[in-house]
Amino acid sequence: MSYGTCWRWGLQGMGQSRSVLGVSAAVTCLLVTVLAGCRSPQQTPGEPPLPAAGIVHESQAEPPLPAAGIVYESQGEILALAAATIEGREQAFIWERVGADVWPLKSKAVLRALRLDLATRQATLLGERPSPVPESLDGIVAVSADGRCAGVAAHWDATPGWSGVLVSDDGEMWTDVTPSEDRLRTGPRWSPDGSALAYYTMTYEDERSGKIASWEAVALAVPRPPRVGSEIVLARPGHFPVDLGWAPSGRRIYLISHPLGERKSLLEAVDWPTLSRRQLMRARGLDELSVARASGDVIVMEVREKQSGETADAAPVVVWRLQPDGTVGETAVRLDRLPIRAIVSPDGERLAVVTPAEDSDPTRPIAGGLVVYQLADGSSQRIDVSPITFSPSTFFGPPPVHWVLGGQALLFQEGEDKVRLLMVEP
C-alpha cells in the first residue's frame, strides 16, 4: 500500500506512535549483527533441508521442485519476510522473534535471521541475538536481486528522533549510507541491479502531535562498497509523492505524485539519475503502482469519483496497464475498493491483491483474503489465508506477497508464524 492509500483511509499524521515508522536502537544492533550474512553464500553440501516444522539436522533428500504448502514454521513470531532470486536460486529471508517477552521487564526473546532456499527448503541461520524489548521489523528490510541488504535503523534516543539506512554487501560490515540525521526514513526499495535505493523521508513539525512538516520520495546511489551518498528528491516541487516503483532496467523510476491544491494525480517516468521526466497519465485518484520485473508493464489503479448515492468504499477502482511500447489501456479488472497491496506478476499478466477485511481498522487493516486476477479477462482465483494485521510501516516497505518461481507461485506470510508457498493456477 502506498502512502496515498493510507492517507485516504484516514491514517492521520503517520506519526501517531513511534512504532509506525521505526524501531529503537535495539534494531540497530540487530541489523549489524543478526542480519550479517544477508548476502547469498554458497550452500554447503550436506546442509539439512528445512521441513515445515523448522530446522533439522538429519540429511534428507532434496525435492526436484519446490513443494507447495507451508515451507517454514517459526517457533515464535515472524517479523519480516523478503524474497530474491540469487544466482538462479529462489531465496527467502526470514526475520523472527523466538521466546517470551516480559514487558517492561527484561526480555527472554531471541531475534533470528535465516535464509531459506525454496527449491530444497534448506535453511541457513544467519545470526541471532537477545531481544531486549518487544520490537517490530515490519517494512524495514529490503534485499536486492544480487543479495545486497538494506535496513532502516531508528535512533529514538536523539531529539528529535531520526532513522538511517544501513547497507551491507558481504554480511561482514554494515554502513550507514544516509547523509543526515534530521529526518525519518522508511520503505527502502532496491533498483533491480542493486545500485540504488528509493525510499521515503519525512520530518515532523511537532513530533508529539505527529504533524508532518515534509514528506518526500528520494533515491540514493549506493556504490560498492557502500558509503554515504546524496538523497535526490524525485517528485516535482509542490507535489506530494504517493507511490513509486523501479523499472526492470534500473534506469527509470515510475512515480505517482499529487500536486498540492489540485484534484488530479500525476504518473511520471523519471529517468535515473538524470531526473529527466515524462508524463504518462493524469487522473484523479491514482494509486497502488506495481512494475512487472520481467515484462516491464506498469500497473496502476485509479479510484474514480463516486456516483450519486454511492459511499466512498463503493467507488469503483479501475486497473490500468502501461506497456513498455507506450500503449496505455484499462484492464478487465475492477475492484470495489483499494486493496491493502497489489503486486503484478513478473510477466505482467496477473495481479495478486491483498484485500482488506470488511470491518477492519483502516489504520491497521486486517487482510480479508488474497485474490489473483487475470488482467486480460478479469477472472480471479481467491486464496484462503489466515488474517494478517498490516502495520502502517508495512505499507511503505517490501510487499507482503512475493511472486516466485518465475511467476508460477506466491510466497507470503500466513498468520504470525508460517511462510506459505502457493502454486498459482495458469
N, C-alpha and C positions, 0 to 999 in steps of 0.2 A: 504494500500500500504506500502511496506517495504521501507527502505532507499535505497536499491539497485535499486528499480524501479524508484524512483525519480532521482537517480544519472544517470540512463540510459536515462531518459527522458530529462536530461540536467539541473537539479536543481543544480546550482553551489554554493558551499560553505555552503549552507544550512543556512547561516547567513546573507543573503543579507539585511534583516531587522530584528529588534528585535521582531517584531510581529510573525515571523516564528516559533520561538520555545517557547516563553514565554509571560508573561504578566507582567504588572507593579505591584507596591506594592498595588495598589487598589484591585487586585485579591487576594492577601494575606489576606486582610481584608474580602473579600467575602468568602474565604474558611473557615475562622474561624467563621464567623457569619451567612452567608447565607446558607452554606451547613450544618450547625448544624441541626441534625435531619435526616442525611442521613441513619442512621440505620432504621430498619423497625419496628416502634412501632405498636402495635395492632390497627386496625381500630376501631374508636369509633362508637358504634351502632347509627344509625340515621344520620351519616355524609352524606351530599348530594352527589349523583353521579355526575360525570362531563360529560356534553354533549360536542359536538364538539366546541361550541362557547366559552367555558371557565368554570369558577367556578360558580355554582349557589348555592342557599341556600334553595331551596324548596326540600322537600322529594320526591323522585322518586323511582319507583320500580326497583329493580336490575335485569338486564337481566340474564337469566340462563347461557348463554355462551357469550363470547366476540363477539361483532358485528363488522364485517369488515367495514372499512371506516376510516374517519378522527376521531381519538379518542381524539385529543386535538388540539385546535387552539388558538395560543397566540394572545394577543392584541398588541404585539410588535414583537420582533425577538428572535427565539430560537437559543441559542448559543451552546448547547451541549445536547446530549441525551444518556442515558445509560439504560441498562435493566438487571434485575436479578430476579431469582425465589427464593423468601424468604419465608420460612415456607410454601411451597407449593403454594404460590400465585405469579403470574406474576406481576412484578412491573416495571414501567418506571420512571426514574429520569430525570427531565427536568430542564434545566437552561435557563432562558430567560431574556431579557432586554426589559422593557416596558417604553415608554415615549421618548421624543425627546432629542437628543444630540446636543448641540450647541458648536461646537469645533472651536476655543480653549477656548470659554467662559465656564462658569460653566454649567455642565450638569444637565438636569432635569430628566434624566432617573433613573429607579429603577431596580436593579438586583434582580431576584427572583429565588428561588429553590423550586420545587414541586415534590411530589411523587404521581404517578398515578397508581391505581390498575386497571389492564386491564380488569379483569372479570366484575367489577362493574362500571368502569370509575369514580371511586371515587377518588377525589384529596385531598391531604393534602398540604397546604402551609407550607414549612419547614422554610422559613425565607426570609427576603428581606432587602435591604439597598440601599441608594442612590448610583448611579454610577457616580463617579467624572469625569471620562473621558471615551470615547469610548474604549471598551476592547473586546478581543476575548477569549473565553474559549475552543476553538476547541482543542480536543485531550488531555486535561489535567486532565480529571476526569475519575476515574475508580471505579466501585462498585463490591465488591466480592459477591459470591453466598449467603453469610450469612449477607450481609448488611454492611460490613466494607467499608469505603470510603477512597480513596486516591486522592490527588490533587497535582499539581505542582504549586508552588508559585514562581514567579520571583522576583529578587532583582536587579533592574537595577540602583539603587542609589549607588551601590558599584562599585569599579573599580578593576578588570573587573567585569562585571555583572555575577551573578550566579543564580541558582534556586535550591530549595529544595523540597522534597516530604513530605507532611503532611498527617497524618493518624488519623482517628477518629473511635473509636469503639462504642461510645454511643451517639455521636452527641453533647456532652457537652464539650468535650475537644479535641483540635487538637494538635498533637505532631509532630514536625519535626523529621523524622527518618533517615535523611541522615547525613553522618558523616563529610562532609567537605563543604567549601564554595568556592571551586576553580573550579567548573565546572557547566555546564548546564545539565539539565535532562529533558527527555520527554518520553511520551508514557507509563505510568505505566500500568502493566497488572497483575492482581491478580492470584495467584495459585488457583485452584478450591476449596481448603479447607480454603482459606483466611489466610494462614500462612506466605506467602512470596509474594514479588513483583519482577517483572522483568521489566527493562526499559533500555533506552539508556542514556549514558552520553557522553559529549563532552567538549573539550576546544578549544579555538582559539589560533593560533599563533599571529594573528593580528585581533582584534575584528572589526576594521573599514573595513578591506578588506574582512572579512568573511573567511579567510583561516583557515582550521581546523588543529589543532595540534594532536588531538586524538579523536577517536570515538570508544566507547566500548559498548557491551551489558553486563549488570550486573544483578545480583539477590541479594535480600536483605531479610533476615528473619525478620518478623515483629511479635514480641511476643504480648501477651495480658496481661496487657495494653501495647500499643506501646512505644518503646523507640529507641534511636539511635542505629543503627547496623552497620555492616561492609558490604560494597559493594564488592561482589565477581565477578570477571571478568569471563565470560562464554566461550568466544572464545579462541582458541589456540593462542599462541604468533605469531605475524605476520599475523594474519587473520583478515580481515575486516568483521564485522557482518552485515548480510543483512536482516535477518528476524528470528523471534523466536515465539514459542508457547508452552504453558504448556500441558502436558499430563493430562488426567482426574484424575489420581491418585494424582497429585501434587508432585510426586516424580521424575519427569523427565521433562526436557526441550528439545524440538526439536529446533535445531539451524542450520540455513544456514549461512555459512561464506565463504569468498573469500580469499584464500591465496594471499597475495600481490606478484605480479610478475608472477603469474600463470594464465592459461586460464580457468581452471575448478573450479567450486564451490564445496563445501562440505556440505552435510546434515548429522548431527550427532544427536544421542540421548545422552544427558548429564544428568547423574543422579544428583539429588539434595537432599542433599547438598554436597555429596561426590565428585562430578565432575568426577566420572568415566564416560568414554565416549565410544561410539560405532559408527563406520561409517556406514551409511545407504545407501547413494548414493553419487556418484561423477560424475558430468556432468557440461558442460558449461551452464551458464545462469540460474541456479536455483533461484527461487524467489517465492513470494506470497505463504507463508506457512499458512495453516489453520488446526486446530485439531478439530475433532468431539468430543464434550464433553460427549456423551453417549457411542458411539461405540469405540472411541479411534483411529479411522482411521486418518491418516495424509495425507493431500492433499498438493501437491507442484507442481509448474509449472516450465517447462523447456523451455527456449527460444532457439530453435535450430538455427544453423548457416544458414544464408540466402543462397539461391542458386544463381547462376549466373543470373544477371539481376533483382533480387528482391531488393526492398528497405527494410530498417530496419523495417519499420512499417508492412511490409508484412511477416516478419519472422514468421514461424508457432510456436505456443505455444502449447505444449503438457501438459496435466494434468495427473499427476501420483497419484496413491493411494498406501499408505503403510499401510497394515493391522497389527493389534497387534500381529498376529501369525508369522510375519516376511515376509509375502507374499508381493512382490512388482510388480506392473504392471501398464501399461498405461490404462487410462480410455478411453471411446469413445469420450470425449470432446476435440475439437480442437478450438483454438482461433487464430485470425489473428494478435492480439497484446496483450500485457499485460494489464489487467484491472486496474482500479483505486484501487479496492479492490475485494477480493474473499473470501466468508465465507461459509464453509461447514456446512450442516445441522447436528443436533445432532446425527442422525443415520448413518451419513457418506454416504448417498445415493444421495444427491443433493447438488448443488453448486450455491449460489447466487453471481452473478457477476455484479459489478458496472462498466459499460463500459464508456470510455471517448467519448465525442463528437468529431466528425471528425476534426474540426479546432480549438479546444480549446487550450489555452496556456498550455504547458506541466508543467510549474511551478505552475499554478493554474487551473488545469483541470476542465472542466465542465462535469457533468455526462450526457452522451448521452442516458442512459437508464439503466434499471435493468433487468437482464435475469437470470432465474433459469434453470439450466441444470440438467438432469438426468445423473449421471455418468455412469450408466450401458449401455445406448444406445445412449447417446449424444443428445437426444431430448431436446427441450427447450421451455420455456414459457416466452415471452417478456412482460414486465410490463411497461406501460407508466407512467413516473414520470416527475414532474417539474424539470427543470435543477437546479442543486445544484453546487455551487462552493466549491471545497475542498481545503482548505489552506494546505500548506506543513506540518504544525504541525498535521493535521488530519491523515496524512499517518502513523504516528507512534503511534497514540493513539487507543482507542477502535474503533471497526468497526462502520461505519455509518449505517450499516444494521444489525438487530438482529433477529436471529431465536427465536421464542417464541411459546408457546403452544405445547411444545414437538416436534417442527419442523413442525407444521401444518400451521404456519403463519410467516410472516415477519413484523417487526416493523422498521420504518425508518422515517427520517425527509423528508418532501416534501416542497420544496420551503424554504422560510425563517421563516414561522410561523405555520406550521402544522406538526402533527405527525400522520402517517397513519399506520393502521393495515390491512394487506392483507392476506387473506386465500390463500394458495398455492395449486394448483391442485395436487392430489396424483400421 
